[in-house]
Each structure stands twice: as structure tokens, then as C-alpha cells.
Amino acid sequence: MYKITRLGFRVLSFFIFFIEMLFPLYADSQFSPEKKILLNSKKQNSSSSELSLLTENIGGPSSVGAQILGDARIMKEEQFRFPKFDQWISPWFSWKKTIRERYDFDLGADNSFLYQHSNLSLTNMKNAAGNIFRLFAKWGLVNRNTLDRGSLIFKVETRNRLFTSIPPQELSDQIGYEGSTAASFTETGLIVNSFYWEQFFNRGNLGLAIGRLVPADFVDIAGYANSFTTFQNLLVLSDPSIAIPDTGIGFLTEINMNSHWFILTGLYDANGSKNKVGFFNEDFELFSHLEIGWSLSRENRSLRDVHIIAWRMDADKKHGEPQSYGIGLSTNWVFYHSLMPFLRIGCSSGPAPFMKKSFTSGVMYLLPNRCDLVGIGLNIGKTNVNHDAVQYTSEVFYRFQFSKIIAMTPSVQWLLHPALNPRHNSVIVFGIRIRFAF
């Protein structure tokens, strides 16, 4: 483990040197909602509502604060195909702006529909459809509109299957795929998926989050990964060699050493569950992680970042499984204002994660005239099942941004050598996701 960690630090140092010498590019693109809001606030003398959106945020693109920022990004009407959709509900946005200015209360909601079809199956089930409605908010209650803001954050969801026998996340079982073709789209009914306190100190250089957390929003964060707006496949969205637990009680610390270097570390309930709200409902077993990263600037960290992670999950006493641990390297970087390549490499020991070794890479491109987004991703992994079978995953998507509030994303996934499928070497999954953000 020590040799792997030392190798990881050497790779990180070389990558930083390479970026500094060859690619001193500064992305002020539409990938960056925070910077768009900043520029707009300067033009408008920076109202309190804009300052609220600029306050520091802990978490990746799918966390509550980042999702609010992303949905509030500034775009021109001529970039959309149907701008009238946004005009029809402009009173709703005006009301949200009012409560943001008066109470420092940022409110967001969305509804996402996903349908997937596989060309082959081990059963008769080839179709899956589901719907997720989310209501989420960030309420500044301490040190409002400052860098040391303290906020109560929550997210309530309802997840249901629609018109089919299974929700999209269960389609993987029907095709013998080790992973998930549809991250997030399960059948849980009404749940409280996040409820925690976020606090910053020392002018935003130290951040804490404690409460009911979604670990995937905070562990091994990557700017390209959001199952509601980019890819659908879990193995492309994440590093499957990391055994990230489900929603549960957790604690996270973020330390910004300067404008470039940062540390993230956290502890979470290893047996967390979306359906159970409580403190360690099963045995007291923990998932822990330590991350060290570097980016060109704090403001655009989600756009240009490289970090290494070391993690550990306690032994599962109930099922008699030993501890799991591993290390990974992750980066995504925006070039030329619209091109974002990404890379993730990980290796692990123990039965908890999907993969023992994993390689994920791809690229996304934002079409500036339309705000459409196209992406292609690949994962190659040595699984923990079927005699360490090697499984290949690829996905291509195109997101049509019809208006600020409506997006449609068709997707094609090619799954080669599914690890749990003894009959088919190749399976293709077609999907279409429609999201309404308001």
C-alpha cells in the first residue's frame, strides 16, 4: 500500500508540472456556472442574491449547492431552441430570487425521466423506465452572504419505476452486467436523501459538513460526473474500484491550503441506506477517505482539478467479508473554453467495490452556440466476480438543451463481456433521459 501511495504522489506531481508548463489555459466557459454568475454580478453591482450563489460550496456537481449553481447559470435566450418555455414560468424564478434576497434561501427542484432498452437479456425483461422528482434547498442561517457562511442543506426525493416491471437501475441484473447502466434511477418511493449542516471558517479556507450525506457527492469528486445531466452509466460516472457507500450519517472536512492545494477527508456509515434514516442502523462500520488535490484556481476547481485518493472500508461482520481499501487518481480539465477530457485510474483490495482495477477516460464537448453537450466515456475494469473477469463499458450521449429548464439526452451504451452474462459477449443499451429543472 505504501508503494502504491508513493507512486500516486509521483504521478500527481508529474501531471501538475505537465499542466503548468504546457497548458496554462484559463477556462471562463459555460462549463463554469459560478464564474458566469460572478461576471453577471459585477455588471449588476453584485446584489445579495448573486453573492448568495457565489458563497463557497462543498461537494461535486450533483450535490445540492452545486446543482443550484448549475441550474442558475446565466445563458442567453438565443442559445436555446424554445426560450418561451422559460418565459412561461418566469414568475416562479422571480419568487425564488425574492426569497433568496430576503432570507438567503436557495431553492431548486427538478423532475427526471429515464427510459432504457437493451437489445439482449438473460430474462424476458429488456425495458426499464423510472422517474425521480427532487426538491432541494440551501438555507444560509449563520454569517449570511459571507465566505464563512453556515447553511442547512436538504434534499427530498421520490423515485419510482414507470410503465415497466423494473426501474432502470435493475436492468443491469437482467443483462448480467457488473455495475449499473442507470445511476440513481432506483425505486425507493419518498426519501430524505440529504439533511446536513455546512459551515465554513477562516474566510472559506476550512469547510465542514455533518449530517445525513450522500457520500458520492463528496468522495472522489469529478466535474464531469452528474447522473442527471451527463452520462447515465455508473462505471463511467465514477471510479468503480472505490466502494462508496449509500446515503447515511457522515462527516467531511475540506481544507484549502492556498488557491491551488486542497485536502478532503471524511468518515461515513459503511452500511448507509437511502430507505433508512438513523445513526448506524447496523454494525458500527465506517468508510473513510483522504484526498489531496491541486487545481489552477479555487473558483474553477470542478473544471480543472487533479487529485489522488486513499480510502478504506471496515470489514463487514454481518456477511463475514474482510476490509477493503484502495487508491486512485482522478482528473478532468477544460481546454479551449468547451472541451473537457477526464481520466480516472484506481486499484483496490477486498470484496466491497465493483472492480479490483479500473480505468475510466473520456471527453465532453459543449457546443457554445446551443449549450448542447456531447460526451463519450470508456471504462475497463477487472471485476471482483467470475474469476476476476475483465469487463468493458462505453457510452456516448448528446444532450439537447431546449431551454434553460428542459433538456433531453439520448444515450447509447456498449457493454462488452458483461461479467455475469454467460451467454452474450456484447450488449447494447439505448436510453433517453428528459429533465425539467425549475
C-alpha positions as CSV (number, residue, x, y, z in Angstrom):
1,M,0.0,0.0,0.0
2,Y,2.9,2.4,0.8
3,K,4.5,1.8,-2.6
4,I,1.1,2.4,-4.4
5,T,0.7,5.7,-2.4
6,R,4.2,6.8,-3.2
7,L,3.6,6.1,-6.9
8,G,0.4,8.0,-6.8
9,F,2.2,11.1,-5.4
10,R,4.8,10.9,-8.2
11,V,2.1,10.7,-10.9
12,L,0.3,13.7,-9.3
13,S,3.5,15.8,-9.2
14,F,4.4,15.0,-12.8
15,F,0.9,15.8,-14.0
16,I,0.9,19.2,-12.2
17,F,4.2,20.0,-13.7
18,F,3.0,19.0,-17.2
19,I,-0.1,21.1,-16.9
20,E,1.7,24.2,-15.6
21,M,4.3,24.1,-18.4
22,L,2.2,23.2,-21.4
23,F,-1.4,24.2,-20.8
24,P,-1.8,27.5,-18.9
25,L,-5.3,27.8,-20.2
26,Y,-7.9,29.7,-18.2
27,A,-11.5,28.4,-18.7
28,D,-14.1,31.1,-18.3
29,S,-16.5,29.0,-20.3
30,Q,-20.1,28.0,-20.0
31,F,-18.9,24.9,-18.2
32,S,-18.5,27.3,-15.3
33,P,-21.8,28.5,-13.9
34,E,-20.0,30.0,-10.8
35,K,-17.9,32.3,-13.0
36,K,-20.8,33.2,-15.2
37,I,-22.7,34.3,-12.2
38,L,-19.7,36.2,-10.9
39,L,-19.3,38.1,-14.2
40,N,-23.0,38.9,-14.3
41,S,-23.0,40.1,-10.7
42,K,-20.2,42.6,-11.4
43,K,-22.2,44.0,-14.2
44,Q,-25.2,44.4,-11.9
45,N,-23.2,45.7,-8.9
46,S,-23.4,42.4,-7.2
47,S,-26.8,42.1,-5.5
48,S,-27.1,40.0,-2.3
49,S,-28.8,37.2,-4.3
50,E,-25.8,36.9,-6.6
51,L,-23.5,36.9,-3.6
52,S,-25.5,34.0,-2.1
53,L,-24.8,31.9,-5.2
54,L,-21.1,32.8,-5.0
55,T,-20.7,31.5,-1.5
56,E,-18.3,28.5,-1.1
57,N,-19.8,25.1,-1.6
58,I,-18.6,21.6,-0.6
59,G,-19.4,18.8,-2.9
60,G,-19.4,17.7,-6.5
61,P,-21.7,18.6,-9.4
62,S,-24.6,16.5,-8.1
63,S,-24.5,17.9,-4.6
64,V,-27.3,20.4,-3.6
65,G,-25.2,23.5,-3.7
66,A,-23.6,22.7,-7.0
67,Q,-26.9,21.7,-8.6
68,I,-28.4,25.0,-7.6
69,L,-25.5,26.8,-9.1
70,G,-25.6,24.8,-12.3
71,D,-29.4,25.3,-12.8
72,A,-29.0,29.1,-12.1
73,R,-26.2,29.6,-14.7
74,I,-26.5,32.6,-16.9
75,M,-27.3,31.8,-20.6
76,K,-28.6,33.9,-23.5
77,E,-32.1,33.2,-24.9
78,E,-30.7,32.9,-28.5
79,Q,-28.8,29.8,-27.3
80,F,-32.0,27.9,-26.8
81,R,-34.4,26.3,-29.3
82,F,-37.5,27.2,-27.2
83,P,-36.8,30.1,-24.9
84,K,-40.6,30.7,-24.4
85,F,-40.7,27.7,-22.0
86,D,-38.6,29.7,-19.6
87,Q,-40.7,32.8,-20.0
88,W,-43.9,30.9,-19.1
89,I,-42.6,30.2,-15.6
90,S,-40.7,33.4,-15.1
91,P,-42.9,34.3,-12.1
92,W,-41.6,31.2,-10.3
93,F,-38.0,32.3,-10.9
94,S,-38.8,35.8,-9.7
95,W,-40.3,34.4,-6.5
96,K,-37.1,32.3,-5.9
97,K,-35.0,35.3,-6.4
98,T,-37.1,37.2,-3.8
99,I,-36.7,34.6,-1.1
100,R,-33.0,34.3,-1.9
101,E,-32.5,38.0,-1.3
102,R,-34.7,38.3,1.8
103,Y,-33.9,35.0,3.6
104,D,-30.7,33.7,1.9
105,F,-32.7,30.7,0.9
106,D,-31.7,29.0,-2.3
107,L,-34.4,26.6,-3.6
108,G,-34.3,24.2,-6.5
109,A,-36.3,21.4,-7.9
110,D,-36.2,19.0,-10.9
111,N,-38.0,16.1,-12.4
112,S,-36.1,13.5,-14.5
113,F,-37.5,10.7,-16.6
114,L,-35.3,7.8,-17.9
115,Y,-36.2,5.0,-20.3
116,Q,-33.7,2.3,-21.3
117,H,-33.8,-0.7,-23.6
118,S,-31.3,-3.5,-24.1
119,N,-31.0,-5.5,-27.3
120,L,-30.3,-8.7,-25.3
121,S,-31.3,-10.1,-21.9
122,L,-30.9,-13.2,-19.8
123,T,-34.6,-12.9,-19.0
124,N,-37.6,-11.5,-20.9
125,M,-37.1,-8.0,-19.4
126,K,-35.4,-5.7,-21.8
127,N,-37.1,-2.4,-20.9
128,A,-36.9,-0.2,-17.9
129,A,-38.3,3.2,-17.1
130,G,-38.2,5.4,-14.0
131,N,-38.8,8.9,-12.7
132,I,-37.1,11.0,-10.0
133,F,-38.6,14.2,-8.5
134,R,-36.2,16.2,-6.3
135,L,-36.8,19.2,-4.1
136,F,-33.6,20.7,-2.6
137,A,-32.5,23.8,-0.8
138,K,-29.6,25.6,0.9
139,W,-30.5,28.0,3.7
140,G,-27.9,30.3,5.0
141,L,-28.5,30.8,8.7
142,V,-25.1,31.9,10.0
143,N,-22.9,34.6,8.7
144,R,-25.2,35.2,5.7
145,N,-23.7,36.3,2.4
146,T,-20.1,35.9,3.7
147,L,-17.3,33.4,3.0
148,D,-17.8,31.9,6.4
149,R,-21.5,31.1,5.8
150,G,-23.2,28.3,7.8
151,S,-26.1,26.6,5.9
152,L,-28.7,24.0,6.4
153,I,-29.0,21.8,3.3
154,F,-31.6,19.2,2.5
155,K,-32.9,17.2,-0.5
156,V,-36.1,15.3,-0.6
157,E,-36.8,12.8,-3.4
158,T,-39.3,10.4,-4.8
159,R,-38.0,7.6,-7.0
160,N,-40.4,5.3,-8.9
161,R,-40.5,3.0,-11.8
162,L,-42.8,3.8,-14.7
163,F,-44.8,1.5,-17.1
164,T,-42.2,-1.3,-16.8
165,S,-41.6,-4.2,-14.4
166,I,-38.3,-2.9,-13.2
167,P,-36.7,0.5,-12.6
168,P,-33.7,1.4,-14.9
169,Q,-31.0,0.5,-12.2
170,E,-32.2,-3.1,-12.2
171,L,-31.7,-3.5,-15.9
172,S,-28.1,-4.5,-15.2
173,D,-29.3,-7.7,-13.4
174,Q,-31.2,-8.7,-16.5
175,I,-28.2,-8.5,-18.8
176,G,-25.6,-9.9,-16.4
177,Y,-23.7,-6.6,-16.1
178,E,-21.5,-5.9,-13.1
179,G,-22.4,-2.3,-12.4
180,S,-25.3,-0.1,-13.3
181,T,-26.5,1.2,-16.7
182,A,-28.6,3.9,-14.9
183,A,-27.1,5.5,-11.8
184,S,-29.6,7.0,-9.4
185,F,-32.8,5.6,-11.1
186,T,-34.0,3.2,-8.4
187,E,-37.4,2.5,-6.8
188,T,-37.4,3.9,-3.3
189,G,-40.5,6.0,-3.0
190,L,-40.3,9.1,-0.9
191,I,-36.9,9.6,0.8
192,V,-34.8,12.2,2.6
193,N,-31.6,11.8,0.7
194,S,-29.7,14.7,2.3
195,F,-30.0,16.6,5.5
196,Y,-26.8,18.2,6.8
197,W,-25.1,21.3,8.1
198,E,-22.4,23.0,6.1
199,Q,-20.1,25.5,7.8
200,F,-17.0,27.5,6.6
201,F,-14.3,29.2,8.7
202,N,-11.2,31.3,8.1
203,R,-12.7,33.1,5.0
204,G,-13.8,29.9,3.4
205,N,-10.5,28.1,3.8
206,L,-11.8,25.5,6.1
207,G,-15.2,23.8,5.4
208,L,-17.1,21.2,7.4
209,A,-20.2,19.1,6.5
210,I,-22.0,16.9,9.0
211,G,-25.3,15.0,9.0
212,R,-27.1,12.8,6.5
213,L,-24.9,12.8,3.5
214,V,-24.7,11.2,0.0
215,P,-21.1,10.1,0.0
216,A,-21.0,10.0,-3.8
217,D,-21.4,13.8,-3.7
218,F,-18.2,14.2,-1.7
219,V,-15.9,11.3,-2.4
220,D,-13.5,11.4,-5.4
221,I,-15.3,14.5,-6.9
222,A,-15.1,14.9,-10.7
223,G,-16.5,17.9,-12.5
224,Y,-17.9,15.9,-15.4
225,A,-19.9,13.4,-13.3
226,N,-23.6,14.1,-12.8
227,S,-26.1,11.3,-13.5
228,F,-28.9,13.9,-14.1
229,T,-27.1,16.0,-16.7
230,T,-24.2,14.0,-18.3
231,F,-23.6,10.2,-18.5
232,Q,-26.0,7.5,-17.4
233,N,-23.7,4.6,-16.7
234,L,-22.4,4.4,-13.1
235,L,-19.0,3.0,-14.1
236,V,-18.3,5.9,-16.4
237,L,-19.5,8.4,-13.9
238,S,-17.4,7.1,-11.0
239,D,-14.3,5.1,-10.1
240,P,-15.8,1.6,-9.6
241,S,-12.7,0.5,-7.7
242,I,-13.9,2.7,-4.8
243,A,-16.6,1.1,-2.6
244,I,-18.6,4.4,-2.0
245,P,-21.4,3.6,0.5
246,D,-25.1,4.6,0.2
247,T,-26.7,7.6,1.9
248,G,-26.1,7.8,5.7
249,I,-24.6,9.7,8.6
250,G,-21.3,11.2,7.7
251,F,-18.7,13.9,8.4
252,L,-16.5,15.7,5.9
253,T,-13.6,18.3,6.2
254,E,-12.3,20.4,3.4
255,I,-9.0,22.3,3.9
256,N,-7.8,24.8,1.3
257,M,-4.1,25.3,2.0
258,N,-3.9,28.0,-0.7
259,S,-5.5,28.8,-4.0
260,H,-4.2,25.6,-5.6
261,W,-3.7,22.8,-3.0
262,F,-6.6,21.3,-1.0
263,I,-7.3,18.3,1.2
264,L,-10.6,16.4,1.6
265,T,-11.2,13.8,4.3
266,G,-14.3,12.2,5.7
267,L,-16.0,9.4,7.6
268,Y,-19.3,7.8,6.6
269,D,-21.6,4.9,7.7
270,A,-20.4,2.0,5.6
271,N,-23.9,0.4,5.8
272,G,-25.9,3.6,4.9
273,S,-29.2,3.3,3.2
274,K,-31.5,5.7,1.3
275,N,-34.5,4.0,2.8
276,K,-33.4,4.1,6.5
277,V,-32.9,7.3,8.4
278,G,-30.9,6.8,11.6
279,F,-27.5,6.5,13.2
280,F,-25.7,3.3,12.2
281,N,-28.7,1.0,11.8
282,E,-26.4,-2.0,11.5
283,D,-22.9,-2.6,13.0
284,F,-20.6,0.4,13.6
285,E,-18.6,0.1,10.4
286,L,-17.0,3.1,8.6
287,F,-15.9,4.2,5.2
288,S,-13.0,6.7,5.3
289,H,-11.1,8.6,2.7
290,L,-8.3,11.1,2.3
291,E,-7.8,13.1,-0.8
292,I,-5.0,15.6,-1.8
293,G,-5.5,17.7,-4.9
294,W,-4.3,20.6,-7.0
295,S,-6.0,23.0,-9.4
296,L,-5.2,26.2,-11.1
297,S,-7.7,28.1,-9.1
298,R,-10.3,27.5,-6.4
299,E,-13.0,29.2,-8.4
300,N,-12.9,26.7,-11.2
301,R,-11.8,23.6,-9.2
302,S,-14.5,21.4,-10.6
303,L,-13.3,22.3,-14.1
304,R,-9.6,21.9,-13.7
305,D,-8.5,19.5,-11.0
306,V,-6.2,16.6,-10.3
307,H,-6.2,14.6,-7.1
308,I,-5.3,11.3,-5.5
309,I,-7.4,9.4,-3.0
310,A,-6.8,6.7,-0.5
311,W,-9.8,5.0,1.1
312,R,-10.7,2.2,3.5
313,M,-13.9,0.4,4.4
314,D,-14.2,-1.7,7.6
315,A,-14.8,-5.4,7.5
316,D,-18.5,-6.4,7.0
317,K,-19.1,-8.5,10.1
318,K,-22.7,-9.5,9.2
319,H,-21.6,-11.1,5.9
320,G,-18.2,-12.2,7.1
321,E,-16.3,-10.1,4.5
322,P,-12.8,-8.6,5.2
323,Q,-11.9,-4.9,5.0
324,S,-11.5,-3.2,1.6
325,Y,-9.1,-0.4,0.7
326,G,-7.6,1.2,-2.3
327,I,-6.1,4.2,-4.0
328,G,-7.0,6.2,-7.1
329,L,-6.0,9.1,-9.4
330,S,-8.6,11.4,-10.9
331,T,-8.5,14.5,-13.2
332,N,-10.7,16.5,-15.5
333,W,-9.5,19.6,-17.3
334,V,-11.3,22.2,-19.5
335,F,-9.4,23.3,-22.6
336,Y,-10.3,26.0,-25.2
337,H,-13.4,27.0,-23.1
338,S,-15.5,24.0,-24.1
339,L,-13.5,20.7,-24.2
340,M,-13.3,18.6,-21.1
341,P,-11.2,15.4,-21.1
342,F,-11.3,13.3,-18.0
343,L,-9.3,10.4,-16.6
344,R,-9.7,8.1,-13.6
345,I,-7.4,5.2,-12.5
346,G,-7.9,3.1,-9.4
347,C,-6.9,-0.2,-7.8
348,S,-8.2,-1.9,-4.7
349,S,-8.1,-4.9,-2.4
350,G,-11.1,-6.5,-0.8
351,P,-14.6,-7.6,-1.9
352,A,-16.6,-4.4,-1.4
353,P,-16.1,-2.4,-4.8
354,F,-17.2,-3.5,-8.2
355,M,-13.7,-3.5,-9.6
356,K,-10.2,-4.5,-8.4
357,K,-8.6,-2.4,-11.1
358,S,-10.3,0.3,-13.1
359,F,-9.5,2.7,-15.9
360,T,-12.0,5.4,-16.9
361,S,-11.5,8.0,-19.6
362,G,-13.4,10.2,-22.0
363,V,-14.2,13.7,-23.1
364,M,-17.2,16.1,-23.2
365,Y,-17.7,19.0,-25.6
366,L,-20.0,21.9,-25.0
367,L,-21.5,23.5,-28.2
368,P,-21.3,27.2,-27.3
369,N,-24.0,28.4,-29.8
370,R,-26.6,26.0,-28.4
371,C,-25.5,25.0,-24.9
372,D,-25.8,21.4,-26.1
373,L,-23.4,18.9,-24.6
374,V,-21.9,15.8,-26.2
375,G,-19.8,13.1,-24.4
376,I,-18.1,9.8,-24.8
377,G,-16.8,7.7,-22.0
378,L,-15.0,4.4,-21.5
379,N,-14.4,2.1,-18.6
380,I,-12.2,-1.0,-18.5
381,G,-12.3,-2.9,-15.2
382,K,-11.1,-6.1,-13.6
383,T,-14.1,-7.2,-11.6
384,N,-14.5,-8.8,-8.2
385,V,-16.7,-11.6,-9.6
386,N,-16.5,-14.5,-12.1
387,H,-12.7,-15.2,-11.6
388,D,-11.7,-11.6,-11.9
389,A,-13.4,-11.2,-15.3
390,V,-12.4,-8.1,-17.4
391,Q,-15.4,-6.0,-18.4
392,Y,-15.6,-3.2,-20.9
393,T,-18.1,-0.3,-20.8
394,S,-18.6,2.6,-23.3
395,E,-21.2,5.3,-23.5
396,V,-22.0,8.1,-25.9
397,F,-24.6,10.8,-25.2
398,Y,-25.9,14.0,-26.7
399,R,-27.8,16.5,-24.5
400,F,-30.2,18.8,-26.3
401,Q,-30.7,21.9,-24.2
402,F,-34.1,23.0,-25.5
403,S,-34.4,25.8,-22.9
404,K,-32.9,26.7,-19.5
405,I,-35.3,24.3,-17.8
406,I,-35.7,21.5,-20.4
407,A,-33.0,19.1,-21.6
408,M,-33.3,15.8,-23.4
409,T,-30.3,13.3,-23.5
410,P,-30.3,10.2,-25.7
411,S,-27.6,7.8,-24.9
412,V,-26.1,4.5,-26.3
413,Q,-24.1,2.1,-24.1
414,W,-22.0,-0.7,-25.5
415,L,-21.2,-3.3,-22.8
416,L,-18.5,-5.8,-23.9
417,H,-18.0,-9.1,-22.0
418,P,-20.6,-8.4,-19.2
419,A,-19.0,-10.2,-16.2
420,L,-22.2,-12.0,-15.1
421,N,-23.6,-12.9,-18.5
422,P,-22.5,-16.4,-19.7
423,R,-24.5,-16.2,-23.0
424,H,-23.7,-12.8,-24.6
425,N,-20.3,-11.2,-25.2
426,S,-21.8,-7.9,-26.2
427,V,-24.9,-6.0,-25.1
428,I,-26.2,-2.6,-26.3
429,V,-28.4,-0.4,-24.1
430,F,-30.3,2.5,-25.6
431,G,-31.5,5.3,-23.3
432,I,-33.2,8.6,-23.3
433,R,-33.4,11.0,-20.3
434,I,-35.6,14.1,-20.1
435,R,-35.0,16.6,-17.3
436,F,-37.1,19.6,-16.2
437,A,-35.2,21.9,-13.8
438,F,-37.1,24.7,-12.1
